[in-house]
Amino acid sequence: MKTLIAAAALAALIASPALALPPHSYRLDKPWVGPQGNIEISAARAAALRECSAIAAQWPEYEWGSMGRHQYAACMAGRGQVE
């Protein structure tokens, strides 16, 4: 009986990393490699990149420091996109 419990515990320990998912991998829209080997992105990601880049451009670095970067990051996160 002890051997059975020890075997089950060992099997669970070995199998647990295979069941783990990277954090937030289920909801982030990431680029992928297309059939010809080029990098492709979804229409939603392209729209978010355009909109967030326009928002960040309103905060020039020479006046605001890293504020534009923070605005870009917040904008992309608000749209559920990876920076």
Number of C-alpha atoms within 10 A of each C-alpha: 6 7 8 9 10 11 12 12 12 11 11 11 11 10 11 9 9 8 6 8 9 6 8 7 9 8 10 15 16 13 12 12 10 10 8 6 8 8 10 13 13 12 9 12 20 12 12 22 19 10 14 23 18 13 15 20 13 12 18 13 13 7 8 11 11 13 15 20 19 13 18 22 17 16 20 19 15 11 16 15 18 15 16
